[in-house]
Amino acid sequence: MTGDIIIRPATSEDFDVVRDLYHRSVKSNQKGFIQDLTFHGCIIEKMQHWREAGGDLLVAVTDGGVAGFGGLAPQEKARAELCKLHVDSRWQRRGIGRLLVTGLICHAWKAGFSEIELHVTATQAAAIALYRLLGFRETGRNLFTASVLGELVSFDTIYMSFPIIGDNSLISAAASSSV
């Protein structure tokens, strides 16, 4: 079900809800994310940096509230990273993640990026299936290890890529939508 869902850039009115959803989402997947929120940084500050460089943070709004969000973080050489994709558990499995990813791909295309890359922990089966369905291809797999609060943590991480080309049917569909 994807009716009555609006995908749009986040506004200052969304910030408290986005922060809360982000914190709840990270905490609910202890095997998929580093749990120290200071490690991740402030999502609103990240969004402001992304916007300055041509990226964005999109939100999915339904029933008057934010049901999910996703970011597009510009990288070097006309690449952008799809990141911070989170859907409120009450709204999962309703097509919101797909709408957000499609909106982010469309934004990347309009902004002139040539490729979108992402990384996702192997524990996130639903996200991996969505990315594959939308045309992302696995480019590598690695054990991501970081020191968090003095302790080493590791995550089996899958790296994926999506080339942005003009005749891509997903981009054509997204560009013709209201996203």
C-alpha positions in Angstrom: 0.0 0.0 0.0 1.5 3.3 -1.1 -1.5 5.6 -1.4 -1.7 8.8 0.6 2.1 8.9 1.2 4.0 12.0 0.3 7.7 12.0 -0.2 9.3 15.4 0.3 12.4 17.1 1.6 12.6 17.3 5.4 11.7 20.6 6.9 12.6 22.1 10.3 9.1 21.0 11.6 10.2 17.4 10.9 13.5 17.5 12.8 12.3 16.3 16.3 10.4 13.4 14.8 13.3 12.4 12.5 15.7 12.5 15.4 13.4 10.4 17.5 12.7 7.8 14.8 16.4 7.6 14.0 17.3 6.9 17.6 14.5 4.3 18.0 15.5 2.6 14.7 19.2 2.3 15.6 18.4 1.0 19.1 15.9 -1.6 17.7 18.6 -3.3 15.5 21.5 -4.0 17.8 23.0 -6.4 15.3 22.7 -4.0 12.4 24.0 -0.7 13.7 26.6 0.7 16.0 24.6 1.6 19.1 26.6 4.6 20.2 24.6 7.5 18.7 27.4 9.9 19.2 29.4 7.7 16.7 26.8 8.5 14.0 26.6 12.3 14.7 23.6 14.6 14.4 21.4 13.6 11.5 20.1 17.2 11.1 23.7 18.6 10.8 24.4 15.8 8.3 21.3 16.8 6.3 22.4 20.4 6.2 25.8 19.4 4.9 24.3 17.1 2.3 22.0 19.9 1.0 24.9 22.3 0.6 26.6 19.7 -1.6 23.5 18.7 -3.7 22.1 15.9 -1.6 19.1 15.8 0.7 17.1 14.1 3.4 13.6 13.0 2.2 10.8 12.2 4.5 7.7 10.0 3.9 4.6 11.6 5.4 1.4 9.8 5.9 -1.6 10.4 8.2 -0.1 13.8 9.1 3.2 12.4 10.4 6.7 11.3 9.4 6.7 7.5 8.7 10.2 7.3 7.5 13.2 9.1 6.0 16.3 8.5 3.9 19.4 10.5 3.0 21.5 11.2 -0.1 25.1 12.2 0.9 27.2 13.5 -1.9 30.6 11.9 -2.3 33.6 12.4 -4.6 33.5 12.1 -8.4 29.8 12.6 -8.9 28.8 9.8 -6.6 26.3 9.9 -3.8 25.7 7.6 -0.9 22.2 6.5 -0.1 22.2 6.4 3.7 20.1 6.7 6.8 17.1 4.9 5.4 14.7 4.2 8.3 11.0 3.5 8.3 9.0 3.5 11.6 8.2 0.0 12.6 4.4 0.8 12.5 4.7 1.6 8.8 7.1 -1.1 7.6 6.1 -3.4 4.7 3.8 -0.9 3.1 6.1 0.4 0.3 7.5 3.4 2.1 11.1 2.3 1.9 10.7 1.8 -1.8 9.1 5.2 -2.3 12.0 6.8 -0.3 14.7 5.0 -2.3 13.0 5.9 -5.6 12.7 9.5 -4.5 16.4 9.6 -3.6 17.4 8.1 -6.9 15.3 10.7 -8.7 16.9 13.4 -6.7 20.4 12.1 -7.5 19.6 12.0 -11.2 18.2 15.5 -11.2 21.3 16.7 -9.3 23.6 15.2 -11.9 25.1 12.3 -9.9 26.4 9.4 -12.0 26.2 6.7 -9.3 24.6 5.9 -6.0 26.4 3.6 -3.6 25.4 2.3 -0.2 26.5 -0.1 2.5 24.1 -2.2 4.6 24.8 -4.8 7.3 24.1 -8.4 6.3 21.5 -8.7 9.1 19.2 -6.3 7.2 17.6 -8.8 4.9 14.5 -6.7 4.0 16.7 -3.7 3.0 19.0 -5.8 1.0 16.1 -7.4 -0.9 14.6 -3.9 -1.6 17.9 -2.6 -3.0 18.3 -5.6 -5.2 14.7 -5.3 -6.4 15.4 -1.7 -7.4 18.5 -2.5 -9.3 21.4 -2.1 -6.9 24.2 -4.6 -7.5 26.6 -5.9 -4.9 30.1 -4.6 -5.3 31.8 -6.1 -2.3 31.5 -7.5 1.1 33.6 -6.7 4.1 33.8 -6.9 7.9 33.4 -3.3 9.1 35.2 -2.9 12.4 35.2 0.3 14.5 36.2 1.2 18.0 33.1 2.4 20.0 33.5 3.6 23.6 36.9 1.7 23.6 35.4 -1.6 22.4 35.9 -3.1 19.0 32.6 -3.9 17.2 32.3 -5.6 13.8 29.5 -5.9 11.3 29.3 -8.1 8.1 28.7 -5.3 5.6 27.5 -5.5 2.0 28.4 -2.7 -0.4 26.1 -2.0 -3.4 25.9 0.4 -6.3 23.3 1.8 -8.7 24.5 3.5 -11.9 22.4 6.5 -12.9 21.7 6.3 -16.6 19.1 8.2 -18.6 17.2 5.2 -20.0 16.8 3.5 -16.6 13.1 2.6 -16.2 13.2 3.3 -12.4 14.5 6.8 -13.0 12.0 7.4 -15.7 9.1 6.3 -13.4 10.5 8.4 -10.5 10.9 11.5 -12.7 7.3 11.3 -13.8 6.0 11.0 -10.3 5.4 13.9 -7.9 8.6 13.2 -5.9 
